[in-house]
């Protein structure tokens, strides 16, 4: 979730955040609450990205969310009156369902969880129901960030923010987009004149910040080649992959996504299971595409509530049939039981191959459950119940696994991600190439200012410049540009953060050199501090110099077995 709060300035787009809270976070908390009361601990690992945690704790979000719920309640009441006038009792009933849903969300938010979604998740972690993990501060794409200092600052700030909100140190991290880069002589993909230079591997930075594990896609565990003709699509990516491949030898031994592995410096990796991915994620062939479930794309204006089901004709919005919540919810238990059978069968097959019990890791974007797939949170509830009573499966968090059974094998991995094709193409292509051309000089300039201006008269300016850079580093922008889902918005947001950084950096140079801020400069700084106010406790020491050789000396490579 990118930073969308604006604090009275021009709006960033807070609907993204309020929708996710109402449709995903609160329904998942409701499912956890019901499971907890039934004595069931699903042990889900839930990643709350630091920039999201900061927004959920912000008073502006809390006020905005309450107003959002009330507006939805009012819209549902209006729709009920309209449907009643048309004598459409079925649609009137769905409108009443929306009224109850948003009323429940508002009551739970204000009274059950004390207006703090982060505290609610912390409660379930403290109760042993889930394990919360962290991520890069603003979901910066680790494998393509331009300096090791930027990579480490993203993770270090992620750890600090987690401790602030959840009262303990995290043990695991969700690497943004599962993007991993090994230690090698890296070269900028957007500046062909730049010489290659030694870069830290992702796991080295993860280890430095005291984290135990992260996740990757299955092809990276197996050591396979990413899919896609990168030399044709984007030559710079082909060069990057060839350069990193010099440091990786494809494995001769069998590797499986149902094992957890140790990297040479001791960090553990888990891989995504492909069998459960399609069933739970796909709207074409998976559970979310069932004709009885709520249609995402068709809304009734002006309230933007949804009243139609996916229907048998998925592509024609005009042919959508009215939603029947009773019929839809009758499907959920069957789908949950089918997934349990899939998990049981997959692990049984692996046990036959390996003669040992494996671990299956199913990873999904949280917004799948409730936002894209309206019935998703209820599916999670039914799935947890079915697994609990199955008798053949044990629900475990990643920390449970590595505490009970340390990794048996040590491996190295190729560079890659969980994006299309398994590499970086979604985040570096002809459409978003320019963002990296803008970002790399910014990262180098911030590194210089954090070192030279710390503690001086320009520190305030540099801290705000750092916030702007962190927000520009979010992987959301390149993704949304590539997928065209919010391209114009993303290009404007990215460019705005870069422009603000450049002006703040120029002011910092002037002040460090003995100059003064004009009244308009002071107003600009105050506006930036108000509009982009995330990470108020940020310290410039986050960008202290990183030395690759020090990391190697601290965590010497082990023999790969």
Rosetta blueprint (number, residue, H / E / L):
1 X L
2 X L
3 X L
4 X L
5 X L
6 X L
7 X L
8 X L
9 X L
10 X L
11 X L
12 X L
13 X L
14 X L
15 X H
16 X H
17 X H
18 X H
19 X H
20 X H
21 X H
22 X H
23 X H
24 X H
25 X H
26 X H
27 X H
28 X H
29 X H
30 X H
31 X H
32 X H
33 X H
34 X H
35 X H
36 X H
37 X H
38 X L
39 X L
40 X L
41 X L
42 X L
43 X L
44 X E
45 X E
46 X E
47 X E
48 X L
49 X L
50 X H
51 X H
52 X H
53 X H
54 X H
55 X H
56 X H
57 X L
58 X L
59 X H
60 X H
61 X H
62 X H
63 X H
64 X H
65 X H
66 X H
67 X H
68 X H
69 X H
70 X H
71 X H
72 X H
73 X H
74 X H
75 X H
76 X H
77 X H
78 X H
79 X H
80 X H
81 X H
82 X H
83 X H
84 X H
85 X H
86 X L
87 X L
88 X L
89 X H
90 X H
91 X H
92 X H
93 X H
94 X H
95 X H
96 X H
97 X H
98 X H
99 X H
100 X H
101 X H
102 X H
103 X H
104 X H
105 X H
106 X H
107 X H
108 X H
109 X H
110 X H
111 X H
112 X H
113 X L
114 X L
115 X L
116 X L
117 X H
118 X H
119 X H
120 X H
121 X H
122 X H
123 X H
124 X H
125 X H
126 X H
127 X L
128 X L
129 X L
130 X E
131 X E
132 X E
133 X E
134 X E
135 X E
136 X L
137 X L
138 X L
139 X L
140 X E
141 X L
142 X L
143 X L
144 X L
145 X L
146 X L
147 X L
148 X H
149 X H
150 X H
151 X H
152 X H
153 X H
154 X H
155 X H
156 X H
157 X H
158 X H
159 X H
160 X H
161 X H
162 X H
163 X H
164 X H
165 X H
166 X H
167 X L
168 X L
169 X L
170 X L
171 X L
172 X E
173 X E
174 X E
175 X L
176 X H
177 X H
178 X H
179 X L
180 X E
181 X L
182 X L
183 X L
184 X E
185 X E
186 X E
187 X L
188 X L
189 X L
190 X L
191 X L
192 X L
193 X L
194 X L
195 X L
196 X L
197 X E
198 X E
199 X E
200 X L
201 X L
202 X H
203 X H
204 X H
205 X H
206 X H
207 X H
208 X H
209 X L
210 X L
211 X L
212 X L
213 X E
214 X E
215 X E
216 X E
217 X L
218 X H
219 X H
220 X H
221 X H
222 X H
223 X L
224 X L
225 X L
226 X L
227 X L
228 X L
229 X L
230 X H
231 X H
232 X H
233 X H
234 X L
235 X H
236 X H
237 X H
238 X H
239 X H
240 X H
241 X H
242 X H
243 X H
244 X H
245 X H
246 X L
247 X L
248 X L
249 X L
250 X L
251 X L
252 X L
253 X L
254 X L
255 X L
256 X L
257 X L
258 X L
259 X L
260 X L
261 X E
262 X E
263 X E
264 X L
265 X L
266 X L
267 X L
268 X E
269 X E
270 X E
271 X E
272 X L
273 X L
274 X H
275 X H
276 X H
277 X H
278 X H
279 X H
280 X H
281 X H
282 X L
283 X L
284 X L
285 X L
286 X L
287 X H
288 X H
289 X H
290 X L
291 X L
292 X L
293 X L
294 X E
295 X L
296 X L
297 X L
298 X L
299 X L
300 X E
301 X L
302 X L
303 X L
304 X L
305 X E
306 X L
307 X L
308 X E
309 X E
310 X L
311 X L
312 X L
313 X L
314 X L
315 X L
316 X L
317 X H
318 X H
319 X H
320 X L
321 X L
322 X E
323 X L
324 X L
325 X H
326 X H
327 X H
328 X H
329 X H
330 X H
331 X H
332 X H
333 X H
334 X H
335 X H
336 X H
337 X H
338 X H
339 X H
340 X H
341 X H
342 X H
343 X H
344 X H
345 X H
346 X H
347 X H
348 X H
349 X H
350 X H
351 X H
352 X H
353 X H
354 X H
355 X L
356 X L
357 X L
358 X L
359 X L
360 X L
361 X L
362 X L
363 X L
364 X L
365 X L
366 X H
367 X H
368 X H
369 X E
370 X L
371 X L
372 X L
373 X E
374 X L
375 X L
376 X H
377 X H
378 X H
379 X H
380 X H
381 X H
382 X H
383 X H
384 X H
385 X H
386 X H
387 X H
388 X H
389 X H
390 X H
391 X L
392 X L
393 X L
394 X L
395 X L
396 X L
397 X L
398 X H
399 X H
400 X H
401 X H
402 X H
403 X H
404 X H
405 X L
406 X L
407 X L
408 X L
409 X L
410 X E
411 X E
412 X L
413 X L
414 X L
415 X L
416 X E
417 X L
418 X L
419 X L
420 X H
421 X H
422 X H
423 X L
424 X L
425 X H
426 X H
427 X H
428 X L
429 X L
430 X L
431 X L
432 X L
433 X H
434 X H
435 X H
436 X H
437 X H
438 X H
439 X H
440 X H
441 X H
442 X H
443 X H
444 X H
445 X H
446 X H
447 X H
448 X H
449 X H
450 X H
451 X H
452 X H
453 X L
454 X L
455 X L
456 X L
457 X L
458 X L
459 X H
460 X H
461 X H
462 X H
463 X H
464 X H
465 X H
466 X H
467 X H
468 X H
469 X H
470 X H
471 X H
472 X H
473 X L
474 X E
475 X H
476 X H
477 X H
478 X H
479 X H
480 X H
481 X H
482 X H
483 X H
484 X L
485 X L
486 X L
487 X H
488 X H
489 X H
490 X H
491 X H
492 X H
493 X H
494 X H
495 X H
496 X H
497 X H
498 X H
499 X H
500 X H
501 X H
502 X H
503 X H
504 X H
505 X H
506 X H
507 X H
508 X H
509 X H
510 X H
511 X H
512 X H
513 X L
514 X L
515 X L
516 X L
517 X L
518 X L
519 X H
520 X H
521 X H
522 X H
523 X H
524 X H
525 X H
526 X H
527 X H
528 X H
529 X H
530 X H
531 X H
532 X L
533 X L
534 X L
535 X L
536 X L
537 X L
538 X L
539 X L
540 X H
541 X H
542 X H
543 X H
544 X L
545 X L
546 X L
547 X L
548 X H
549 X H
550 X H
551 X H
552 X H
553 X H
554 X H
555 X L
556 X L
557 X L
558 X L
559 X L
560 X L
561 X L
